[in-house]
Structure formats: structure tokens, C-alpha cells
Amino acid sequence: MYIHSSKYKCDECGKCFPRNEKLTTHRRSHLGEKPFECSVCDKRFATTWSLTRHSSLHSGEKLYKCQLCDKAFYDSGHLTIHSRVHTGDKPYKCSLCDKSFTSSTHLRRHERRVHSNVRPHSCSYCGKLFVGVGDLKRHVRVHTGAKPFSCRHCSETFKWDHQLKEHLTKSHSEGTWFTCHICHQKFSRKSNLKQHMQRHEGVKPYVCDECPKRFSSASELKCHQPVHSD
């Protein structure tokens, strides 16, 4: 039986590839080369495939639809991860605690944020430090005012993806409302409903380090903390 060999080897990390084009693309990750630029937000990518996938964020087009609910995604990888919500599968386990996650990305983020104090990414505007480059990029929008998320139905643009989702639900009836069964208040995001329900249940998991006060959300705790500052 003929076994296909990976004869193109990277000198930097030793990884092998079946074709020279794949090796050339891979080498860009070591060199930091990103020749493909998004025409909307100027973000750059190492491959045309990465650029195409990113462009769908601006167009709002979600081609990959879940067969068990009405959710849709920009790429097949996100759909695969989402499907684990229905199966309950969490194959990525933290080696330092008993937490498990649906994706390797969520596991790495958990390890950085919970088990590491390293914050290597600094904001060039205010000097604030961040664990991940994604956190830094989202923060920079506060300074630049960039609005990379655009509605495909109208000319509205938004700074955050959840704002676009809320706009689509409220203005264009695209999306799902999550309704509180107690007071019937509606939310465009399931996480907002979950946070809202904690108020009804009296759950206050966020504790102030300076005093005994507790809060239902991280944002409430953040608003309270200046009370203790000089």
C-alpha cells in the first residue's frame, strides 16, 4: 500500500507538509508575514482562506447552520464546537483543575486567565495589559472608535459583535429573543438572560475585595470599586 509522505519540512519547528505551497504558507507564521489585508478593517492575514473567513464577519453571512437549533455560524469549525452544546461533550480538560471545555481555544483562554498572571499584551494608548491579543484588539476600539461590524440590511455599523446581533434582532427580526419566564423581559443574548435571572434568584457571585458587598454581575462590581479608591 502506498503511503503519502510529507517531504517538505519546516526548518524552524520541524513540521512537515505534503506540498511546498503549504510549507511556504506555514513559514509566514514564523516570519510574521500577513500579505492579505481586509478592505473593511485593515486586519491582515497569512492566507487567503483566513481572509475569506474573516470577511464573512463584516458581511454577516453565516453559511453553516445547526440542524438541532436555529443558530448559524461563519465557519464549519464554530459549528462543530457549537454542536457540543447539544451533546454535552467537553473533550478539552484542564490539567490544573477539574474544568472541561468544548474547544481547545476555550481551554487555553481559561489557563491564561485563571492559572497564569502573565499579561504580555500592552495597549499603546493607555498602557493597560491584557492576557490575549484578542482582548487587546477589542480594547483598542475604545480608543480608536472603530466599528468593524456592519448590518447587511442597513447602513448601521457597530463597535462590538453583540451590538450587531442585538440590532439584527430588534430592528430586522433576525435572531432569537430570550424571554424571562418571571417578568417576561426580553434579551438578544442568552448570557444576558442568565445574568438577569440571577437577580430574581438573589445570586450574587461577584464579591468586592475591599468590603463584604456582593453583586450579580462583573459590571456592577466594577462600578462599585471606585468607592474604595482615593
N, C-alpha and C positions, 0 to 999 in steps of 0.2 A: 504494500500500500504506500502511495506517495504522500509524504508529509511536507506541507508547505513550510519553508524555512523563513525566518525573519533575519535577513542578512545585512540590513542597514542598521548599524549600531551607533548610538549617541556617545561621543567621546566624554561628555560631561557626567552623565549618570548611568551609562551602560544599557539603557533601554533600547530594545531592538524593534525594527519596523519592517514590514514586508516590501514597502516601496520607498524609493528615495524621496518622493514628494512628501510622504508622511514624516520622514526624518527631518526634512527641511522646515516643515511647519512646526514640528516639535522643538527644534533648536531655537525658534523665536522666543519660547518661554524662558530659556536661559539668557538670551541676549536682551530680553525686554522689548523686542520689536513688535509693534502693533500697527501694521501699514493700512488697515481698513478702518475708515472713520465714519461714524454715524452722521448723517447730514442734518439731524434734528438737534442732538445734544452734544455733538463733538466727541463723544466717547469713542475710544479706539479699541480694535480687536486684532488678534493674531491671525484669525481665519475668516473667510467669507461666510462660513457656516455660522460662526458665533455672531457675526454682524447681522445676518438674516434673522436669527433667533431673537436678537436684541431689538431689531426693528419692529417686530410684532408687538412689543410693549407700547410703542408710540401709536401704532395703527389700531390697537385694541382688538386685533383679530386673534381669536382663540380656536384653533383647529382641532384640538384634542379634547373630546368630550367624554365624561364619565358615564358609563352605562347604568350606574346604580343611583345617580342623583343628577341634578341639573348643572353641576359645576363643569367648567371648561378651562383649558389651560393653553399657554403659549407653546409649550413643547411636550413631547412624549414623556420625558423624564419626570416632569412635575406631575403628570397624570399617574405614572407608576407609583410615585410617593403618596399621592392622594388616595389611591386605591387601598392603601394600608389602613386608612381611616375606617373603611368598611370591614376589612378582615381582622383588624386589631393587631396586625403583625408589626413588631418593633425589633428588627434584626440587629440594630446597632446598639451595643451595650457599653456603658461607661465602665472603665476598669477601676475607677476610684470611688464610685458609689453605686447604688442599685438602680440608677436611672437607665431607661432604654428609649431609643428614638427610632423614628420611621425612616430617617435618612442619615447618611454619613455627614452631611453638611450641618444638620441639627446637633449631631454628636460633637463635632469639632467646635461648634459655637458654644455649646454647653461647657466643654472642657476649658475653653479660653476664658469664658465669663465667670465660671464658678470655681474652677480649680487652679486658675492662674491669675497673678497680679500684673502680668506683663501687658502694657498698653503701648505698642510700638508706633502707632499712627497718630501724628500730631497735626492739628488744624493750623494752617499757615496764617489764618486771620486772627485767631484768638489764643492759640496755643493749647487748647483743650486736647486731651489724649483719649484715644479710642482703642478698643481691643481689635476690631476688624476694619479693613479698608472700606467695607460696605457701610459700616456705621459712620465712618469719617465722611464718605461721599454724601450720605443723607444729611449730615450735619452742615456741610459746606453750603447746601442750598439755603440755609438760614441767612448766610452772609450774602450770597450772590442773587438770591431771589429767583433762581432758575425754576422753570415749570415744565419739566420734560414729559408730563403725562397729558395727552390731548384727547378730547372727546371726538369720536368718529361721526357723531350726529350734529355737532355744532362747533363753534369756534372756541369754546371754553378750554383752558389749559390749567393744570394743577401741579402743585409742588410735590404732593405725595400720592402714591397709588391708591390709598384708601379713600382719598378725596374724590378721585375719578370714579371709583366704584360707587361711592355714595351718590355722586351726581348722576350716574347712569341709572341707578335705582330710583331716585327721586324725580328726575326730570324726563327720563326716557323709558321708564317702566322696564328697564333691563336689569335683571338680577332678582334676588330673593329677599323679602323682608323677614326679619327675625322678630317675632312678637312676644312680649312678656305676657304670660298667661294670668298674671295677677292684676296688672294695671293697664295692659294692652298697649303699652308704649312700643313703638316700632324702631328697629335698628337695622342698618345696612350691613353690619358685620356681626358675626356670631360672637366674637370676643367681647364686643361692646354689650351684647345682651347678657353674657356670662358675668361681666363686671357689674352690670345693673342688678342682676339677681342677687348678688352678694349684699346689696343694700336691703332688700326685702328680708334676706335670711340673717342679717346682722353680722355677716362675716367681715372681719377687718384684719386681713393678714399682714398689712404693712405697718411696722412699728417704728416709731421715732427713736433714734439713738440717744437723744438728749432728754426725753421725758417719756412718761408712760402712754402717751396718746397713740391710738391706733387708727388706721384708715382703710377704706375699702379698695383704694386704687393707688398706684405708684404716683400718679399725677397729683392726687390730694396730699400725699406725704411730701412731695416736692414743694408744693405751695405752702405747706406748713413750716418747713425747715428754716426759712429766713427769719422766723420769730426768734430763733436762738442765736442769730448772727449779730455781730456788732454793727 
